[in-house]
Amino acid sequence: MTAGTPGDDPDLRPSARTLVIIPTYNERDNLGIIVERLHAALPNVHVLVVDDGSPDGTGQLADELADADPNGRIHVMHRTAKNGLGAAYIAGFGWGLDRDYSVLVEMDADGSHAPEQLHRLLDQIDAGYDLVLGSRYVAGGSVVNWPKRREWLSRGGNVYARLALGVPLRDITGGYRAYRRTVLEKLDLDAVESHGYCFQVDLAWRTIRSGFNVREVPITFTERERGESKMSGNIVREALWKVTQWGWHQRIDKLRRKKA
Ligand SMILES: Nc1nc2c(ncn2[C@@H]2O[C@H](COP(=O)(O)OP(=O)(O)O[C@H]3O[C@H](CO)[C@@H](O)[C@H](O)[C@@H]3O)[C@@H](O)[C@H]2O)c(=O)[nH]1
């Protein structure tokens, strides 16, 4: 995993055209805060809120924030129903790729991904990496205020995915990441079927298999203070089932290639 050379002119760096995609479902109490923190940290980034028809009015709040921003940095995509994190991101990526953003970022709405740490990811994109993962489980990374049970589920899921897929990543399930647009242009996003949080594993794994440079940087993940996680038993089952299937398909493919 090697990197290229950064440009010297800040305006010519890929991160000068960054779109932060924030998927939302019932995040009314969080959205205004996260957008404000983001623009305080990085005033030039654009935001796309992808709302799945939240009954609590998150979508309307997003429209109000967009209307109130004199710099036109906030955009909103309204989808009719809750269709999962993966589908929301794929729709958001499509929107961003139709425009001239060079970097597309994934960030949760609930403040667990600190906007103040986004520069850590963008610096590595500017240094030449194609996908940069905010990682809780590399040296310097941490998790704050998560119930122990949830942290061990996440740690265990990461160990399982790493072994099943043979990828050298410590936090492949995390949702704070920056993609260079060329990655998303090359991946066949229409073929991605993961709905829940295993979407994160799916995309990182596809990115590695496509030969892109991937890097992890430490982040502090802080449990939300408002609203509720959308994690469910179905999301865990989907992840377990899909990662196991992908691992076996990979092994069978390798055996076939050896025999041929
Ligand atoms: N549009 C849309 N947004 C959704 C949906 N489901 C969840 N979201 C949004 O996606 C973000 C993450 O959801 P949470 O429910 O807050 O995630 P979490 O439990 O804190 O999970 C964290 O850990 C996962 C596993 O490591 C990560 O995959 C995930 O990104 C996040 O970091 C939030 O902004 C939430 O509103 C959906 O179906 N549709």
The ligand as a MOL file (V3000), in Angstrom:
LIG
                    3D

  0  0  0     0  0            999 V3000
M  V30 BEGIN CTAB
M  V30 COUNTS 39 42 0 0 0
M  V30 BEGIN ATOM
M  V30 1 N -30.8200 7.1010 5.2820 0
M  V30 2 C -30.6230 6.1190 6.1760 0
M  V30 3 N -29.7690 6.3240 7.2120 0
M  V30 4 C -29.5940 5.3090 8.0950 0
M  V30 5 C -30.2460 4.0710 7.9940 0
M  V30 6 N -29.8360 3.2920 9.0380 0
M  V30 7 C -28.9540 4.0310 9.7450 0
M  V30 8 N -28.8220 5.2500 9.1990 0
M  V30 9 C -27.9420 6.3500 9.6140 0
M  V30 10 O -26.6350 5.8530 9.5730 0
M  V30 11 C -25.8430 6.4140 10.6010 0
M  V30 12 C -25.2660 5.2770 11.4620 0
M  V30 13 O -26.3200 4.6010 12.1130 0
M  V30 14 P -26.2600 4.2490 13.6830 0
M  V30 15 O -27.4170 3.3780 13.9650 0
M  V30 16 O -26.0340 5.4620 14.4990 0
M  V30 17 O -24.9290 3.3770 13.7090 0
M  V30 18 P -24.1810 2.8070 14.9860 0
M  V30 19 O -25.0300 1.8460 15.6890 0
M  V30 20 O -23.5630 3.9150 15.7690 0
M  V30 21 O -23.0720 2.0270 14.1620 0
M  V30 22 C -21.7350 2.3990 13.9730 0
M  V30 23 O -21.0530 1.2220 13.8760 0
M  V30 24 C -21.3180 0.4470 12.7220 0
M  V30 25 C -20.5930 -0.8540 12.8710 0
M  V30 26 O -19.2660 -0.6360 13.1620 0
M  V30 27 C -20.8650 1.2010 11.5060 0
M  V30 28 O -21.0260 0.4080 10.3390 0
M  V30 29 C -21.6920 2.4480 11.4370 0
M  V30 30 O -21.2940 3.2480 10.3440 0
M  V30 31 C -21.4860 3.2330 12.7340 0
M  V30 32 O -20.1500 3.7190 12.7560 0
M  V30 33 C -26.7620 7.3880 11.3520 0
M  V30 34 O -26.5710 8.6730 10.8400 0
M  V30 35 C -28.1580 6.8460 11.0290 0
M  V30 36 O -29.1850 7.8180 11.1060 0
M  V30 37 C -31.1550 3.8800 6.9090 0
M  V30 38 O -31.7830 2.8550 6.7390 0
M  V30 39 N -31.2920 4.9440 6.0330 0
M  V30 END ATOM
M  V30 BEGIN BOND
M  V30 1 1 1 2
M  V30 2 2 2 3
M  V30 3 1 2 39
M  V30 4 1 3 4
M  V30 5 2 4 5
M  V30 6 1 4 8
M  V30 7 1 5 6
M  V30 8 1 5 37
M  V30 9 2 6 7
M  V30 10 1 7 8
M  V30 11 1 8 9
M  V30 12 1 9 10
M  V30 13 1 9 35
M  V30 14 1 10 11
M  V30 15 1 11 12
M  V30 16 1 11 33
M  V30 17 1 12 13
M  V30 18 1 13 14
M  V30 19 2 14 15
M  V30 20 1 14 16
M  V30 21 1 14 17
M  V30 22 1 17 18
M  V30 23 2 18 19
M  V30 24 1 18 20
M  V30 25 1 18 21
M  V30 26 1 21 22
M  V30 27 1 22 23
M  V30 28 1 22 31
M  V30 29 1 23 24
M  V30 30 1 24 25
M  V30 31 1 24 27
M  V30 32 1 25 26
M  V30 33 1 27 28
M  V30 34 1 27 29
M  V30 35 1 29 30
M  V30 36 1 29 31
M  V30 37 1 31 32
M  V30 38 1 33 34
M  V30 39 1 33 35
M  V30 40 1 35 36
M  V30 41 2 37 38
M  V30 42 1 37 39
M  V30 END BOND
M  V30 END CTAB
M  END
